[in-house]
Amino acid sequence: MTELDEIEKKVIEQCGTEPRFSSDLLDEKRDGKFKCKKCGQALFSSDHKFESGSGWPSFYEVLDAENIEKKEDNSHGMTRTEIVCSNCDAHLGHLFEDGPEEETGLRYCINGIALEFEAENQ
């Protein structure tokens, strides 16, 4: 497990949200995998990443459905689907149904601070 700094703890362990457009992973275009920052479990592939315009890294599919868990989130006066790592329960972000229709129609809107990128040929 990775030691988290205070900002990472706020997002990952206390269900926070990083500021929009603050993640370096928004511009990550290399082939590779996005892993949980807390435990290292592989979560998303660069093959499924897309530019949503939301300000957070977005994916239309997960690497393995068993690597994430979905939870109902009723915070902020709305009902959403929270996404957490199935291995360590790290808060990753939320799932919305406004992703690319030609793919899954889903948008996994993920806090970049909750992810680590591993390039394919690293």
Sine and cosine of phi, psi and omega as CSV:
sin_phi,cos_phi,sin_psi,cos_psi,sin_omega,cos_omega
0.00,0.00,0.63,-0.78,0.01,-1.00
-0.99,0.10,0.64,-0.77,0.09,-1.00
-0.97,0.25,0.82,-0.57,-0.05,-1.00
-1.00,-0.09,0.58,-0.82,0.11,-0.99
-0.99,0.11,0.04,-1.00,-0.10,-1.00
-0.88,0.48,-0.66,0.75,0.00,-1.00
-0.92,0.39,-0.68,0.73,0.04,-1.00
-0.89,0.46,-0.66,0.75,0.02,-1.00
-0.88,0.48,-0.66,0.75,-0.02,-1.00
-0.87,0.49,-0.68,0.73,-0.02,-1.00
-0.97,0.23,-0.78,0.62,-0.17,-0.99
-0.98,0.22,-0.62,0.78,-0.08,-1.00
-0.98,-0.21,-0.30,0.96,-0.04,-1.00
-0.86,-0.51,0.33,0.94,0.07,-1.00
0.84,0.54,0.63,0.78,0.05,-1.00
-0.99,0.15,-0.05,-1.00,0.04,-1.00
-0.69,-0.73,0.75,-0.66,0.06,-1.00
-0.96,0.26,0.40,-0.92,0.04,-1.00
-0.88,0.48,0.58,-0.81,0.05,-1.00
-0.84,0.55,0.59,-0.81,0.06,-1.00
0.87,0.49,0.37,0.93,-0.02,-1.00
-0.99,-0.11,-0.22,0.98,-0.09,-1.00
-1.00,0.03,0.74,-0.67,0.11,-0.99
-0.90,0.44,-0.37,0.93,-0.03,-1.00
-0.95,0.30,-0.21,0.98,0.07,-1.00
-0.86,0.52,-0.62,0.79,-0.06,-1.00
-0.99,-0.12,0.12,0.99,-0.01,-1.00
-0.95,0.32,0.89,-0.46,-0.06,-1.00
-0.90,-0.44,-0.08,1.00,-0.03,-1.00
-0.95,0.31,0.37,-0.93,0.11,-0.99
-0.96,0.29,0.67,-0.74,0.03,-1.00
0.26,-0.96,-0.26,-0.97,-0.05,-1.00
-0.86,-0.52,0.54,-0.84,0.10,-1.00
-0.97,-0.26,0.84,-0.54,-0.10,-1.00
-0.91,-0.41,0.36,-0.93,0.07,-1.00
-0.89,0.45,0.79,-0.61,-0.01,-1.00
-0.90,0.45,-0.52,0.85,-0.08,-1.00
-0.98,0.18,-0.69,0.72,-0.11,-0.99
-0.85,-0.53,-0.22,0.98,0.04,-1.00
1.00,0.02,0.05,1.00,0.01,-1.00
-0.92,0.39,0.72,-0.70,0.02,-1.00
-0.93,0.36,0.76,-0.65,-0.09,-1.00
-0.86,-0.51,-0.72,0.70,-0.10,-1.00
-0.69,-0.73,0.44,-0.90,0.07,-1.00
-0.95,-0.30,0.52,-0.85,0.09,-1.00
-0.88,0.47,-0.40,0.92,0.03,-1.00
-0.89,0.45,-0.39,0.92,-0.07,-1.00
-0.95,-0.32,0.14,0.99,0.01,-1.00
-0.99,0.10,0.59,-0.80,0.06,-1.00
-0.55,-0.84,0.32,-0.95,0.01,-1.00
-1.00,0.03,0.95,-0.32,-0.05,-1.00
-1.00,-0.06,-0.31,0.95,-0.08,-1.00
0.99,0.17,0.04,1.00,-0.06,-1.00
-0.98,0.20,-0.40,0.92,-0.05,-1.00
0.98,-0.17,0.01,1.00,0.06,-1.00
-0.78,-0.62,0.51,-0.86,0.08,-1.00
-0.82,0.58,0.72,-0.69,-0.07,-1.00
-0.78,-0.62,0.61,-0.79,-0.02,-1.00
-0.70,-0.71,0.53,-0.85,0.03,-1.00
-0.98,-0.18,0.00,1.00,0.00,-1.00
-0.36,-0.93,0.46,-0.89,0.09,-1.00
-0.99,-0.12,0.33,-0.94,0.06,-1.00
-0.91,0.42,-0.73,0.69,-0.03,-1.00
-0.56,-0.83,0.85,-0.53,-0.05,-1.00
-0.85,0.53,-0.42,0.91,0.01,-1.00
-0.97,0.26,-0.20,0.98,-0.05,-1.00
-1.00,0.03,-0.10,0.99,0.07,-1.00
-0.78,-0.63,0.37,-0.93,0.13,-0.99
-0.81,-0.58,0.54,-0.84,0.03,-1.00
-0.95,-0.31,0.70,-0.71,0.01,-1.00
-0.73,-0.68,0.56,-0.83,0.08,-1.00
-0.96,0.29,0.73,-0.68,0.00,-1.00
-0.84,-0.55,0.92,-0.40,-0.02,-1.00
-0.96,-0.29,0.37,0.93,0.00,-1.00
-0.97,0.23,0.31,-0.95,0.07,-1.00
0.86,0.51,0.48,0.88,0.08,-1.00
0.95,0.32,0.36,0.93,0.03,-1.00
-0.59,-0.80,0.29,-0.96,0.06,-1.00
-0.96,-0.29,0.83,-0.55,0.01,-1.00
-0.72,-0.70,0.15,-0.99,0.09,-1.00
-0.96,-0.28,0.92,-0.39,0.05,-1.00
-0.99,0.15,0.58,-0.81,0.05,-1.00
-0.92,-0.40,0.79,-0.61,0.04,-1.00
-0.78,-0.63,0.40,-0.92,0.09,-1.00
-0.94,0.35,0.76,-0.64,-0.02,-1.00
-0.95,0.33,-0.33,0.94,-0.03,-1.00
-0.99,0.10,-0.66,0.75,-0.12,-0.99
-0.79,-0.62,0.05,1.00,0.04,-1.00
0.92,0.39,0.36,0.93,0.04,-1.00
-0.92,0.40,0.73,-0.68,0.10,-1.00
-0.94,0.35,0.81,-0.58,-0.02,-1.00
-0.96,-0.28,-0.69,0.73,-0.05,-1.00
0.27,-0.96,-0.60,-0.80,-0.06,-1.00
-0.67,-0.74,0.36,-0.93,0.02,-1.00
-0.94,-0.34,0.76,-0.65,0.03,-1.00
-0.80,-0.59,0.36,-0.93,-0.01,-1.00
-0.97,-0.24,0.68,0.73,0.02,-1.00
-0.80,-0.60,0.52,0.86,0.02,-1.00
-1.00,0.09,-0.11,-0.99,-0.04,-1.00
-0.87,0.49,0.88,-0.48,-0.01,-1.00
-0.89,0.46,-0.55,0.84,-0.02,-1.00
-0.95,0.32,-0.18,0.98,0.05,-1.00
-0.95,-0.31,-0.96,-0.27,-0.05,-1.00
-0.96,-0.29,-0.25,0.97,-0.10,-0.99
0.98,0.19,0.05,1.00,-0.04,-1.00
-0.97,-0.23,0.45,-0.89,0.11,-0.99
-0.72,-0.69,0.95,-0.30,0.14,-0.99
-0.99,0.10,0.96,-0.27,-0.05,-1.00
-1.00,-0.09,0.96,-0.28,-0.25,-0.97
-0.89,-0.45,0.69,-0.73,0.12,-0.99
-0.92,0.39,0.86,-0.50,0.02,-1.00
-0.87,0.50,-0.51,0.86,-0.01,-1.00
-0.91,0.40,-0.30,0.95,0.01,-1.00
-1.00,0.00,-0.01,1.00,-0.07,-1.00
-0.86,-0.50,0.43,-0.90,0.21,-0.98
-0.83,-0.56,0.64,-0.77,0.02,-1.00
-0.98,-0.20,0.72,-0.70,0.08,-1.00
-0.87,-0.50,0.93,-0.36,0.00,-1.00
-0.90,0.43,0.53,-0.85,-0.09,-1.00
-0.86,0.51,-0.69,0.72,-0.05,-1.00
-0.96,-0.27,0.73,0.68,-0.05,-1.00
-1.00,0.07,0.00,0.00,0.00,0.00
